[in-house]
Amino acid sequence: MDSFEPDGNGARDGNGAPDSLPPPPPVIPPDFVPTRVEEQEPAKKKVVRVPISRRGLGSRGQRISLLTNHFKVNVTNVEGHFYHYSVSVSYEDGRPVDGKGAGRKVIDRVQETYNAELDGKDFAYDGEKSLFTVGPLPRNKLEFTVVLEDISSNRNNGNASPDAHGSPNGNDRKRLRRPYRSKTFKVEISFAAKIPIQAIANALRGQESENSQEAFRVLDIILRQHAAKQGCLLVRQSFFHNDPKNFADVGGGVLGCRGFHSSFRTTQGGLSLNIDVSTTMIIQPGPVVDFLIANQNVRDPFSIDWAKAKRTLKNLRIKTITSNQEYKITGLSEKLCKEQMFSLKQKNVKDDDGEVQELEITVYDYFVNNRNIDLRYSGDLPCINVGKPKRPTYIPLELCELVSLQRYTKALTNLQRASLVEKSRQKPQERMSVLSNALKLSKYDNEPMLRSCGISISTNFAQVEGRVLPAPRLKFGNGEDFSPRNGRWNFNNKKLVQPTKIERWAVVNFSARCDIRSLVRDLIKCGEMKGILIDQPFDVFEESPQFRRSSPVVRVEKMFDEIQSKLPGAPQFLLCLLPERKNSDLYGPWKRKNLADFGIVTQCMAPMRVNDQYLTNVLLKINAKLGGLNSLLAVEHSPSIPIVSKVPTIILGMDVSHGSPGHSDIPSIAAVVSSRHWPLISRYRAAVRTQSPKVEMIDSLFKKVSDTEDEGIIRELLLDFYTSSGKRKPEQIIIFRDGVSESQFNQVLNVELNQIIEACKFLDEKWSPKFAVIVAQKNHHTKFFQSGSPDNVPPGEPFHNFVQHKSITALDITFENFLFMQELLLTTKSVIQETMTSTFVPMLE
């Protein structure tokens, strides 16, 4: 297309010289009357949605008195201000200081040395680039120089290698006698912002702002700093003391370390301090060799896989038992301790030129003969290297001990996870006692920054009133009703609402010891009692003994080769018998092969203790997976669900699953579950997509690929609802969003909800359904206890009058008098969990 715009270089003639200038524009005639230009409509501003405040309290259910792990907080200095300062910490030569531990030590020294120049102000320092005070410092920009002992052995920044080539020599012995060397640091503190403490009070009235978020951030930084000064390991807002009583061995050289979570929360009862039990995984402290033996599950040091050990130990911190000096491991020696040579400078022996002579000596001989240290077994093992690539420093293995409170961030094995769950279990009264002690040990009353804010914390658990909602009635087959008791029900002597028929199926046995003929007979008989008609299996595939010691993936591949060679076509269903009752390594590969590669429905079971109840539970899963319906809610059958049963309504459940620790680079999995066959809500369909690792917001809800084509999740689910619900479009869309933090609520409303609205408009521009977005947070730290009772809170999920402002919040609700019954939330949440477990979690393994 021709353009009337000149190019960026100007017009030029054929010789490269500029053309002559164009003639001037004509002069406007004197009698010219300008015409008024019609005003254009201003561009529409993009709607920004925010969470709505709670409309009121419910009244249904039996009232119950509860205690919660929130402790009331009073703030008296609401007229004051937090002053935010930007901090820069560098070495004398201008290099920035890395490591939070190093920064904290430097800032502490600044406060000690220049207390008068700082008007005696107390700091809240985040360990990186932000520092807060109550009230201003004397000037907006301050520069200080401080001298500090060598901090490289600090727990959070431990790469301290002796100044020598090879193993410790004479210089190292001098260092060991004088373990700290002085270093000079430059610190710049510059004013950044002013935050009114009044913002906390405003937030409690529902007037949240950026200031209130910053104010609560300051309070949490104060808690972190307080824990850091007590020598705790910090993991976000959870703090872990170095106390062996808090350690639980879960196997493999890994310990569960029990600590506590502590954070300030806004509630409808005012500001509170939320304290809860928390657990993180740490490396087993003590001798390095003991850790390696446990980690690799071998009998002695001579059976250790040193290539694997090198990867495991890299960057861990150790201390030597001879000097208590701390170092960071950079690797292992290439040779054994008795063979690894290094050059030892001999100060008293000089050559003809006056240069100090060097003696080639092994690490073993140096420590045994020069240092008079007895080495019992290290001579035949590699040495620990704590030096740099070109300047290695070797220490015999048995002289090294792992420092405590070093986090273990790799994924736990199934057995470790089961052990952790077992050892973390606490009874209500035990948990209350632990939390009370945690508050006392924290000594927050002695924290100067909290005192400067006028903050005082009650030592009593907050008392609240709960309401236990009546259990929803269930509808079974043959029109039979049932009311769950104590949160439980079973299907003994009951028919399913819509049982399926199982025709093309087979049994796969991975070396599980059982009478398969009796198992199949009992399964068919139990299914008949539930209304499920089950034909005889096509075949039973037994694993060949020659593959039993192969890897799980190989065992699954070999089994599938046999299945494909014998089955005439794709089976409707495969029953898989596993040899272990729990934590079978075959489970992940088997599920992935069936679901991801072939789309075959499969049910795993461990036939150790098989009875009618066990078989009934297995059949419930099989029936649901094959499209059957086990039970209905009575209000669903009527239908009489408030709001939902009156007009076509689709219910969505959305969640994102991320890679486990140690697998952070694998794609995240987004799943959306939707109801179908309105007015039912017990039938659902799932859609799954992958997205970038660690991204929480779902980016494939609406995915326009052309003017007429959308490949997003929502279109797929809306069309399914339309066809399964008598060609009705949903007039109401209820969204349950799981797994998002409070800071992401606005993104859910303005990113994900926007995509859903776009998907609706793409299907029909005139279609305007109503929306309700409900964020359900399970991973919070609020716990409830019965007042004066050792028992757990009764089932029924009591809805209480002590709700965190954003704990379980209805967002952007356009319904009038919108009310959901409890069973609706529970049904949708179970849908999400079942879909995630059976559909995409195994694909990650």
Buried (B, 14 or more C-beta within 10 A) or exposed (E): EEEEEEEEEEEEEEEEEEEEEEEEEEEEEEEEEEEEEEEEEEEEEEEEBEBEEEEEEEEEBEEBEBBBBBBBBEBEBBEBBBBBBBBEBBEEEEEEBEBBBBBBBBBBBBBEBBEEBBEEBBBBBBBEBBBBBBEBBEEEEBEBEBEBEBBBBBBBBBBBBBBBBBBBBBEBBEBBEEBEEEBEBBBBBBBBBEBBBBBBBBBBEEEBEEBBBBBBBBBBBBBBBBBBEEEBBBBEBBBBBBEEEBBBBBBBBBBBBBBBBBBBBBBBBBBBBBBBBBBBBBBBBBBBBBBBBBBBEEEEBEEBEBEEBBEBBEEBBBBBEBBEBBBBBBBBBEBBBBBBBBBBBBEEEEEEEEEEEBBEBBBBBBBBEBBEBEBEBBBBBBBBBBBEEEEBBBBBBBBBBBBBBBEBEBEBBBBBEBBBEEBBEEEBEEBBEBBBEBBEEBEBEEBBBBBBBBBBBBEEBBBBEBBBBEBBBBBBBEEEEBEBEEEEBEBEEBBBBBBBEBEBBBBBBBBBEBEBEEBBEBBBEBBEBBBBEBEEBBBBBBBEEEBEEBEBBEBBBBBBEBBEEEBEEEBBBBBBBBBBEEEBBBBBBBBBBBBEEBEBBBBBBBBBEBEEEBBBEBBBBBBBBBEBBBBBBBBBBEBEBBBBBEBBBBBBBBBBBBBBEEEEEBBBBBBBBBBBBBBBBBBBBBBBBEBEEEEBBBBBBBBBEEEEEBEBBBBBBBEBBBEBBEEBBBBBBBBBBBBBEBEBBBBBBBBBBBBBBBBBEBBEEEEEBBBBBBBBBEEBBBBBBBEEBEEEBBBBBBBBBBBBBBBBBBBBBEBEEBEBBBBBBBBBBEBBBBBBEBBBBBBBB
